[in-house]
Amino acid sequence: MTTDSQRIRILRFMMKGFIITPLNAFTEFGSLRLSERIREIEAEGWPVERKRVNVRGKRVMSYYLQGAK
């Protein structure tokens, strides 16, 4: 899967109102570089918000679109 298709799939996921973490980015989309895909999405003008969350005992960054439903 190309980085463009990963970026598009991640953006569509977030547009549905879902929150994404590195773990579900890998399991759902095969992306090992979620932070880079998020930077690309932000460069396109999308308002991405960040929040630290606990996942399986580890603190990780989660991302979501501001106002997405």
N, C-alpha and C positions, 0 to 999 in steps of 0.2 A: 504494500500500500504506500502511495506517495505521501509526502508531507502535506501537499495540497488537499488530498482526499481526507487525511486525518484531520486537518484543520477544519474542513467543511463539516465533517461528521461531528466533531467536537462542538462546533458552533451550533449546529442544529440541535444537538443534545441539550445545550445550555439554553437555547431559545425556547425549549419546551418547559423551562423552569427548573431543570435539574441542576444539582450541584455536582461538580466533578472534582475528583481527587486523583493524584498520580496512580493509585491502585486501580480505580475503575477506568481511568484512561488507558492503562495497559490491558486490562482484561476485556474491555469493550471495544477498543479501537487499535490495540497493538502499539500504542504510543509510549515510548520511553522518555520523551522530552516534552512533557505537558507544559512546562513553563515557557518553552520556546513557542509552542503552538498558541499559548495565551498571548504572548507578545505580538505574534502575527495578527491575531484577532483584534487586539487593541490598536495595532497600527492601521487597521481598516476602519477604526472609529467606533468600535463596539465598547460600551461601558462595562468593563469587567470589574467585579468586586472580589476581594480576597478575605478569607477568614481562616484562622488556624483552628484545626479540629483534631480530636483524638481518633485514630484509626488503629485498631488492634494494639493499643497501648503505646502508639507512637504519635507524636504531634506532627501533622502535615498541613500543608496549605491546601485549602479548597477554593474553588473559583465558581462564580456564578454571574449571570448577566443581571445588571441592575434593572429592576422592573420587569423581568421576564415572567411570563405566565404560561 
